[in-house]
Amino acid sequence: MENKDNKPECFGNLEKVFPMTDSGLRQTPDDCFYHCPVKTRCLQAAMGTKDGAKVEEEILERGSKSGVINFFERWSRKKQLHRKIKDK
């Protein structure tokens, strides 16, 4: 169902458009990925929320544990994320 702005009701709802899967990773559902004409704007809106910043933090933690990023890079990015969360 769409609202007056031609956006689906789920627009920007992180848990609907980028939910956690059973494997512990987030993934866009096929309905969104293949059939939604506003999927890019929707995901950007969802990731622009406080919850979206927390998802970015999840990604940083996984990167740190796997050795993809080092301590200082992780610290710097987390600092930026916390500022982002505080400003919202």
MIFIRO-576682 format. One record per residue (C-alpha): residue number from 0; chain; x, y, z. Coordinates in nm, 4 decimals, m for minus. Layout:
// MIFIRO-576682
[node NUM, "A", [X, Y, Z]]
...
***
This chain:
// MIFIRO-576682
[node 0, "A", [0.0000, 0.0000, 0.0000]]
[node 1, "A", [0.1348, 0.3451, m0.0912]]
[node 2, "A", [0.0887, 0.6803, 0.0796]]
[node 3, "A", [0.0219, 1.0202, m0.0766]]
[node 4, "A", [0.3917, 1.0682, m0.1717]]
[node 5, "A", [0.3881, 0.7481, m0.3825]]
[node 6, "A", [0.6055, 0.5755, m0.1238]]
[node 7, "A", [0.5136, 0.2381, 0.0226]]
[node 8, "A", [0.4155, 0.2390, 0.3895]]
[node 9, "A", [0.7351, 0.0499, 0.4686]]
[node 10, "A", [0.9481, 0.3322, 0.3219]]
[node 11, "A", [1.2527, 0.3923, 0.5421]]
[node 12, "A", [1.1533, 0.1261, 0.7975]]
[node 13, "A", [1.4853, m0.0444, 0.8618]]
[node 14, "A", [1.3410, m0.3662, 1.0024]]
[node 15, "A", [1.1174, m0.4074, 0.6951]]
[node 16, "A", [1.3631, m0.3088, 0.4203]]
[node 17, "A", [1.6921, m0.4352, 0.5697]]
[node 18, "A", [1.6036, m0.6997, 0.8304]]
[node 19, "A", [1.8417, m0.9287, 1.0159]]
[node 20, "A", [1.8464, m1.2800, 0.8689]]
[node 21, "A", [1.8843, m1.6089, 1.0548]]
[node 22, "A", [2.2546, m1.6049, 0.9637]]
[node 23, "A", [2.3046, m1.2850, 1.1665]]
[node 24, "A", [2.3509, m1.0616, 0.8628]]
[node 25, "A", [2.1142, m0.8021, 0.7223]]
[node 26, "A", [1.9665, m0.8496, 0.3777]]
[node 27, "A", [1.7122, m0.6667, 0.1663]]
[node 28, "A", [1.4082, m0.8885, 0.0988]]
[node 29, "A", [1.3526, m0.9944, m0.2623]]
[node 30, "A", [1.0240, m0.7993, m0.2797]]
[node 31, "A", [1.2120, m0.4783, m0.2041]]
[node 32, "A", [1.5210, m0.5564, m0.4058]]
[node 33, "A", [1.3519, m0.6624, m0.7279]]
[node 34, "A", [1.0083, m0.5016, m0.7248]]
[node 35, "A", [1.0270, m0.1671, m0.5440]]
[node 36, "A", [1.0770, 0.1420, m0.7630]]
[node 37, "A", [1.2010, 0.3522, m0.4673]]
[node 38, "A", [1.4332, 0.0938, m0.3105]]
[node 39, "A", [1.7484, 0.3072, m0.3238]]
[node 40, "A", [1.5875, 0.6134, m0.1646]]
[node 41, "A", [1.4118, 0.3887, 0.0862]]
[node 42, "A", [1.7328, 0.2172, 0.1997]]
[node 43, "A", [1.9117, 0.5526, 0.2178]]
[node 44, "A", [1.6299, 0.6884, 0.4357]]
[node 45, "A", [1.6421, 0.3803, 0.6581]]
[node 46, "A", [2.0199, 0.4006, 0.6974]]
[node 47, "A", [1.9935, 0.7732, 0.7748]]
[node 48, "A", [1.8134, 0.7012, 1.1030]]
[node 49, "A", [1.9595, 0.6276, 1.4465]]
[node 50, "A", [1.8913, 0.2603, 1.3854]]
[node 51, "A", [2.0773, 0.2864, 1.0566]]
[node 52, "A", [2.3790, 0.4251, 1.2384]]
[node 53, "A", [2.3615, 0.1237, 1.4707]]
[node 54, "A", [2.3693, m0.1029, 1.1647]]
[node 55, "A", [2.6848, 0.0754, 1.0512]]
[node 56, "A", [2.8275, 0.0057, 1.3956]]
[node 57, "A", [2.7394, m0.3641, 1.3552]]
[node 58, "A", [2.9317, m0.3656, 1.0269]]
[node 59, "A", [3.2332, m0.2028, 1.1943]]
[node 60, "A", [3.2322, m0.4644, 1.4684]]
[node 61, "A", [3.2287, m0.7469, 1.2138]]
[node 62, "A", [3.5111, m0.5801, 1.0203]]
[node 63, "A", [3.7157, m0.5445, 1.3335]]
[node 64, "A", [3.6647, m0.9055, 1.4397]]
[node 65, "A", [3.7580, m1.0346, 1.0958]]
[node 66, "A", [4.0697, m0.8167, 1.0800]]
[node 67, "A", [3.9507, m0.6098, 0.7839]]
[node 68, "A", [3.9940, m0.2820, 0.9741]]
[node 69, "A", [4.2437, m0.1947, 1.2429]]
[node 70, "A", [4.1803, m0.0556, 1.5900]]
[node 71, "A", [4.2363, 0.3112, 1.5024]]
[node 72, "A", [4.0169, 0.3038, 1.1939]]
[node 73, "A", [3.7420, 0.1336, 1.3942]]
[node 74, "A", [3.7763, 0.3874, 1.6762]]
[node 75, "A", [3.7595, 0.6801, 1.4328]]
[node 76, "A", [3.4539, 0.5469, 1.2524]]
[node 77, "A", [3.2751, 0.4654, 1.5785]]
[node 78, "A", [3.3411, 0.8185, 1.6988]]
[node 79, "A", [3.1833, 0.9551, 1.3794]]
[node 80, "A", [2.8842, 0.7235, 1.4198]]
[node 81, "A", [2.8262, 0.8258, 1.7796]]
[node 82, "A", [2.8273, 1.1904, 1.6742]]
[node 83, "A", [2.5792, 1.1059, 1.3995]]
[node 84, "A", [2.3511, 0.9272, 1.6470]]
[node 85, "A", [2.3752, 1.2136, 1.8954]]
[node 86, "A", [2.2815, 1.4696, 1.6265]]
[node 87, "A", [1.9645, 1.2829, 1.5245]]
***
